[in-house]
Amino acid sequence: MPSRSLAILDRIAGLRLAVVGDAMLDRFLWGEVERISPEAPVPVVRLRRETDKLGGAANVAANIRALGADVSLVAVAGAGATSRRLVSLLGEAGIPDDGLLRLPGRRTTLKTRIIAHSQQVVRADVESDEPLAQDALADLAARVRRLGPFDGIVLSDYGKGVLADALLREVLDDGAAAGVPVVVDPKRGDYTQYRGCASLTPNQREAGQATGRAIADLDGLRLAGAELLARTDAACVLITRGEHGMALFERGGAEHHLPTEAREVFDVTGAGDTVIAVYTAALAAGATYLDAANLANHAAGLAVRELGTATITADQIREAVGK
């Protein structure tokens, strides 16, 4: 397995992938709590520093770029300071911004987390999640075609309005026609709109919500996996399960249960972005679904060891696989 994984990682370098979805900026305010406010029973955080990271679909793109592949991010942003910071971070990561559609009346999603003593105290979100106009969706679809062809496509759906049905259908159909894997990180409940994807990567809670069942045991997990395969006509569904690892269900009945590779868990922020980035890049490099899931599992184990949104490199995964 290590030699196969290393060969897959080597093949990822030089591939071209696209990430289509909801880009955002993750802001972290770091400090310490020394007292409780006299105004209300809440902690007073004395801030020491501030960091910004690419979030959502932009974090997926950053993780793909860190694997050595070229990546295009197709998303929307506003025209203010948050958008400018997003573009700046894309440039630092080596990701072009020509797939970014600027809409002056729309807010770029900003998630601000206050962290004290390695614990998240509160998160504040600023965003626009209204449906996009048809001309904006057509513009995004045109950008995907113009920037291609691609070896693989990620649809990163955070429910902020970019992946409306019309855009989903065009990208899924174009990907199928080109014979490249289109993998979905789903957020919305009705997964029939993702029909035709190669695979999808919900977490266990999302899988339960989508199928209307509480997943309390292995039988419930199997039923959810089978139902999601039937709804989407996907070849495979990868359900991430936190400390329980991952479960991979393939069309035809094969199933695989991968124990977690995490040795320490400090923060799960963005771990799902790392999973779908590595999983899709591996599939684009010709890996089987199981081999791709194994690589993604190793990457997830690394991502949750870092505070804040993490970008995992190919070298980090190589080291983890070799242990």
C-alpha positions in Angstrom: 0.0 0.0 0.0 2.7 2.6 0.8 4.4 2.2 -2.6 1.0 2.5 -4.4 0.2 5.6 -2.4 3.5 7.2 -3.2 3.1 6.4 -6.9 -0.3 8.1 -6.9 1.1 11.2 -5.2 3.8 11.4 -7.8 1.2 11.2 -10.6 -0.8 14.1 -9.1 1.9 16.6 -9.8 1.2 18.2 -13.2 -2.5 17.4 -13.3 -5.1 20.1 -13.8 -8.1 20.2 -11.6 -11.0 22.6 -11.0 -12.8 23.5 -7.8 -16.3 25.0 -8.3 -18.2 26.2 -5.4 -18.5 28.6 -2.4 -15.2 30.4 -1.7 -14.7 32.1 1.6 -12.2 33.7 3.9 -11.4 32.2 7.3 -10.2 34.7 9.9 -8.7 33.6 13.2 -8.3 36.0 16.2 -6.0 34.5 18.8 -5.8 35.5 22.4 -6.2 34.5 26.1 -9.0 34.6 28.6 -8.1 36.2 31.9 -11.4 37.2 33.3 -15.2 37.2 32.9 -16.9 40.3 31.6 -18.7 42.4 34.3 -21.3 43.3 31.7 -22.5 39.7 30.9 -21.4 36.2 31.9 -19.0 35.9 28.9 -15.2 35.5 28.7 -13.1 38.6 27.9 -10.6 37.5 25.2 -7.4 39.6 25.1 -6.4 39.4 21.5 -2.8 38.9 20.5 -2.7 38.2 16.8 -4.8 37.7 13.7 -4.4 35.3 10.8 -6.4 34.8 7.5 -6.7 31.5 5.6 -8.5 30.5 2.5 -11.8 28.8 3.3 -14.5 26.7 1.7 -13.9 26.0 -2.0 -10.8 28.2 -1.8 -9.3 25.9 0.9 -10.0 22.9 -1.3 -8.1 24.6 -4.1 -5.2 25.4 -1.8 -5.0 21.8 -0.7 -5.0 20.6 -4.3 -2.3 23.1 -5.2 -0.2 21.9 -2.2 -0.2 18.4 -3.7 1.6 19.8 -6.8 -1.3 19.9 -9.2 -2.5 23.0 -11.1 -5.9 24.2 -10.0 -8.6 26.7 -11.1 -11.1 28.1 -8.6 -14.4 29.0 -10.1 -16.5 30.9 -7.5 -18.0 34.3 -6.7 -16.8 37.2 -4.5 -17.8 40.7 -3.7 -15.7 43.8 -4.3 -14.7 44.9 -0.8 -11.8 44.3 1.5 -12.6 40.7 2.2 -12.6 40.0 -1.5 -9.2 41.7 -1.9 -7.8 39.6 0.9 -9.1 36.5 -0.6 -7.5 37.3 -4.0 -4.2 38.1 -2.2 -4.2 34.7 -0.4 -5.0 33.0 -3.7 -2.0 34.6 -5.2 0.3 33.5 -2.3 -1.0 29.9 -2.8 -0.2 30.0 -6.5 -3.9 29.9 -7.5 -5.0 32.2 -10.4 -8.0 34.4 -9.8 -9.4 34.4 -13.3 -12.1 32.0 -12.3 -13.4 34.4 -9.7 -16.6 36.3 -10.7 -16.8 39.6 -8.9 -20.3 40.7 -7.9 -20.2 44.2 -6.3 -23.5 43.8 -4.5 -22.6 40.5 -2.9 -20.6 39.9 0.3 -17.6 37.6 0.2 -18.2 35.0 3.0 -16.1 35.8 6.0 -16.0 33.4 9.0 -14.3 34.9 12.0 -13.3 32.6 14.8 -12.0 33.8 18.2 -9.6 31.3 19.7 -8.4 31.3 23.3 -6.1 28.7 24.8 -6.5 26.5 21.8 -10.3 26.5 22.1 -12.8 28.2 19.8 -14.8 30.7 21.9 -17.2 32.0 19.2 -17.6 32.3 15.5 -19.1 35.2 13.6 -20.2 34.9 9.9 -20.7 37.7 7.4 -22.1 36.4 4.1 -24.5 36.5 1.2 -26.3 33.3 0.4 -29.1 34.5 -1.9 -29.5 32.5 -5.2 -27.3 33.8 -8.0 -29.0 35.4 -11.1 -29.1 33.2 -14.2 -26.5 35.4 -16.1 -24.1 34.9 -13.2 -24.5 31.1 -13.3 -24.0 31.2 -17.0 -20.8 33.2 -16.5 -19.5 30.6 -14.0 -20.3 27.7 -16.4 -18.5 29.5 -19.2 -15.4 30.0 -17.0 -15.3 26.3 -16.2 -15.3 25.5 -19.9 -12.8 28.3 -20.8 -10.3 27.3 -18.1 -10.4 23.6 -18.9 -9.9 20.9 -19.9 -9.4 19.3 -16.4 -8.4 15.9 -15.1 -10.8 16.1 -12.2 -13.4 18.5 -10.8 -14.5 19.2 -7.2 -17.9 20.6 -6.5 -17.6 22.3 -3.0 -21.1 23.1 -1.9 -21.4 25.1 1.3 -25.0 26.2 0.5 -24.1 29.8 -0.2 -25.8 30.0 -3.6 -23.1 29.2 -6.2 -23.9 25.6 -6.9 -27.5 26.1 -8.1 -29.1 23.3 -10.0 -28.4 24.9 -13.4 -24.7 25.2 -12.8 -24.5 21.8 -11.2 -26.1 20.1 -14.1 -23.8 21.7 -16.7 -20.6 20.8 -14.8 -21.8 17.3 -14.0 -22.8 16.7 -17.6 -19.6 18.2 -19.0 -17.5 16.1 -16.6 -19.2 12.9 -17.6 -18.8 13.7 -21.3 -15.1 14.4 -20.8 -14.7 11.2 -18.8 -13.2 12.9 -15.7 -14.2 12.4 -12.1 -16.5 14.9 -10.6 -16.6 14.6 -6.8 -19.1 16.5 -4.6 -18.8 17.7 -1.1 -22.5 18.1 -0.5 -24.4 20.3 1.9 -27.9 20.4 0.7 -30.4 17.8 1.8 -31.8 16.7 -1.6 -28.9 14.8 -3.1 -30.7 13.9 -6.3 -29.4 17.2 -7.7 -25.9 15.7 -7.6 -27.0 12.8 -9.8 -24.2 11.7 -12.2 -21.3 12.6 -10.0 -18.5 10.0 -9.7 -18.5 10.2 -5.9 -19.5 12.3 -3.0 -18.0 12.9 0.5 -20.6 13.7 3.1 -19.8 13.4 6.8 -22.0 11.0 8.8 -24.3 13.8 10.1 -24.9 15.1 6.6 -25.5 11.5 5.3 -28.1 11.0 8.0 -29.8 14.3 7.3 -29.9 13.6 3.6 -31.5 10.1 4.0 -33.8 11.1 7.0 -32.3 8.5 9.3 -30.3 8.6 12.5 -27.1 6.7 11.9 -26.5 4.9 15.2 -24.9 1.7 14.1 -23.2 -0.1 11.1 -26.6 -1.2 9.7 -27.8 2.4 9.6 -24.6 3.5 8.0 -24.9 0.8 5.3 -28.5 1.8 4.6 -27.5 5.4 4.2 -24.6 4.6 1.9 -26.9 2.4 -0.3 -29.6 5.1 -0.5 -27.1 7.8 -1.4 -25.6 5.7 -4.2 -29.1 5.1 -5.5 -30.1 8.8 -5.4 -27.0 10.1 -7.1 -26.1 7.1 -9.4 -22.6 7.6 -8.1 -19.9 5.0 -8.4 -19.0 5.4 -4.8 -19.8 7.3 -1.6 -17.2 8.2 1.0 -18.7 9.0 4.4 -16.4 10.6 6.8 -17.0 9.6 10.5 -14.7 11.8 12.6 -13.0 9.7 15.3 -14.5 6.5 13.7 -12.6 7.1 10.4 -14.3 6.7 7.0 -16.7 4.3 5.3 -16.5 3.7 1.6 -19.5 2.2 -0.3 -19.2 1.3 -3.9 -21.8 0.6 -6.5 -22.1 -3.2 -6.7 -22.0 -3.8 -2.9 -18.3 -3.5 -2.0 -17.7 -1.6 1.3 -14.6 -0.7 3.2 -14.1 0.8 6.7 -11.0 2.8 7.3 -10.0 3.5 10.9 -9.0 7.0 11.6 -5.3 8.0 11.1 -5.6 10.9 13.5 -3.4 10.5 16.6 -4.3 13.9 18.1 -7.3 16.1 17.3 -6.9 19.8 17.9 -9.3 21.3 15.3 -11.6 19.8 12.6 -12.0 23.2 10.8 -11.5 22.5 7.0 -10.8 18.8 7.4 -13.5 18.0 4.9 -11.9 20.3 2.4 -8.6 18.4 2.7 -10.4 15.1 2.3 -12.1 15.9 -0.9 -9.0 17.7 -2.3 -6.8 14.6 -1.8 -9.5 12.1 -2.8 -10.3 13.8 -6.1 -6.7 14.5 -7.0 -5.9 10.8 -6.4 -8.9 9.7 -8.6 -7.7 12.1 -11.3 -4.3 10.4 -11.1 -5.9 7.0 -11.8 -6.2 5.7 -8.2 -9.0 3.2 -7.3 -11.7 4.6 -4.9 -10.2 2.6 -2.0 -6.6 3.9 -2.7 -7.9 7.5 -3.0 -9.8 7.1 0.2 -6.8 5.8 2.0 -4.7 8.8 1.0 -7.5 11.2 2.0 -7.7 9.4 5.4 -4.0 10.0 6.0 -4.4 13.7 5.0 -7.4 14.1 7.3 -5.4 12.7 10.2 -2.8 15.4 9.5 -5.3 18.2 9.1 -7.0 17.8 12.4 -3.7 18.1 14.2 -3.4 21.7 13.2 -5.3 24.7 14.8 -7.2 26.6 12.2 -7.8 25.8 8.5 -5.0 23.4 7.3 -3.3 23.0 4.0 -1.6 19.5 3.7 1.3 19.1 1.4 2.3 16.0 -0.7 5.5 15.7 1.4 3.5 15.6 4.6 1.3 12.8 3.2 4.4 10.9 1.9 5.8 11.0 5.4 2.6 9.9 7.0 2.1 7.0 4.6 5.6 5.8 5.1 5.3 5.5 8.8 
